[in-house]
Amino acid sequence: MKYSMKYQILLIIFLLAFASSLLLSQGWGCEEACNIKSDKVNSLILNKEINGYAGMTIFLIMFLITLSQIKSPTKFKKFIIYAGIIVGSVIALYFLYLQTFVLNSYCKYCLIIDIGLFIALILIIFTWRK
């Protein structure tokens, strides 16, 4: 895979994640999973507005760093992008665990973000040395 093609795919993933976070922060969709109050889970973790705004900020920063990496690549920016995807994938795995085993309900916007991060993780794993 061409170097810039990988980062173009990551740009699309970060843009989709940003849009999903925007919709989540505005309270659209996610009627079941995000509104469940559980004694097992801190309500701050399930606060869709906080998660949405945090996600928007993080995915916008990741989008801008990836765009900058396409224009003038550096090892530091590559490290930041890879670290962000790895950390994001771990967080996505935790949210999937919560939705599956604790809440027994899914948020479509969270799933878009989670699946996007897993696709990005697979992409960087298979193109790590290139």
C-alpha positions in Angstrom: 0.0 0.0 0.0 1.3 3.4 -0.9 2.5 5.6 2.0 0.0 8.4 1.4 -2.9 6.0 0.7 -2.6 4.6 4.2 -2.9 8.1 5.7 -5.7 9.0 3.4 -7.7 6.0 4.7 -6.9 7.1 8.3 -8.1 10.6 7.4 -11.5 9.2 6.4 -11.7 7.1 9.5 -10.9 10.1 11.7 -13.4 12.2 9.8 -16.1 9.6 10.3 -15.2 9.3 14.0 -15.4 13.1 14.4 -18.8 13.2 12.7 -20.1 10.3 15.0 -18.7 12.1 18.0 -20.5 15.3 16.9 -23.8 13.6 16.5 -23.3 11.8 19.9 -22.5 15.1 21.6 -25.7 16.7 20.3 -27.8 13.8 21.6 -28.9 12.4 18.3 -29.5 8.7 18.2 -28.1 6.4 20.9 -31.4 6.3 22.7 -30.9 3.0 24.6 -27.2 2.4 25.4 -26.3 6.0 26.3 -29.3 6.6 28.5 -29.0 3.5 30.6 -28.0 4.2 34.2 -26.1 1.4 35.8 -24.8 0.9 39.3 -21.9 -1.0 37.8 -20.7 1.8 35.5 -19.8 5.3 36.5 -22.3 7.7 34.8 -19.4 9.9 33.7 -18.2 7.0 31.5 -21.6 6.8 29.8 -22.2 10.6 29.5 -22.8 10.9 25.8 -22.2 14.7 25.8 -18.8 14.4 27.5 -17.8 11.5 25.4 -18.9 13.3 22.3 -17.0 16.5 22.9 -13.9 14.6 24.0 -14.1 12.4 20.9 -14.6 15.5 18.6 -11.5 17.1 20.1 -9.3 14.0 19.9 -10.5 13.0 16.4 -10.0 16.6 15.1 -6.5 16.7 16.4 -5.8 13.2 15.0 -7.2 14.3 11.6 -5.0 17.5 11.6 -1.9 15.5 12.5 -2.6 12.9 9.8 -3.1 15.7 7.3 0.2 17.2 8.3 1.8 13.8 8.0 0.7 13.5 4.4 2.1 16.9 3.5 5.4 16.7 5.5 6.1 13.3 7.1 8.1 12.9 10.3 8.7 10.0 12.6 7.2 11.9 15.5 3.9 12.5 13.8 3.8 8.9 12.8 4.4 7.9 16.4 1.6 10.2 17.6 -0.8 8.8 15.0 0.1 5.2 15.9 -0.1 5.8 19.6 -3.5 7.5 19.2 -4.9 4.6 17.3 -3.5 2.0 19.7 -4.9 3.9 22.8 -8.2 4.5 21.0 -8.5 0.8 20.2 -8.0 -0.1 23.8 -10.7 2.4 24.9 -13.0 1.1 22.1 -12.5 -2.4 23.3 -13.5 -1.3 26.8 -16.6 0.5 25.5 -17.6 -2.6 23.5 -17.2 -4.7 26.6 -19.5 -2.3 28.5 -22.1 -2.3 25.7 -22.1 -6.0 25.3 -21.8 -7.4 28.9 -22.9 -4.6 31.2 -25.6 -2.6 29.3 -26.7 -5.3 26.9 -27.4 -2.5 24.4 -25.4 -0.8 21.6 -24.9 2.8 20.5 -24.7 3.0 16.7 -22.4 6.0 16.8 -20.1 4.4 19.3 -19.9 1.3 17.1 -18.9 3.4 14.1 -16.1 4.9 16.1 -15.0 1.5 17.6 -15.1 -0.3 14.3 -13.2 2.6 12.6 -10.5 2.4 15.3 -10.1 -1.4 14.8 -9.8 -0.9 11.1 -7.2 1.7 11.6 -5.4 -0.6 14.0 -5.4 -3.4 11.5 -4.1 -1.0 8.8 -1.2 0.2 10.9 -0.3 -3.3 12.0 -0.1 -4.6 8.4 1.9 -1.5 7.3 4.0 -0.9 10.4 7.4 -1.1 8.7 6.4 0.6 5.4 
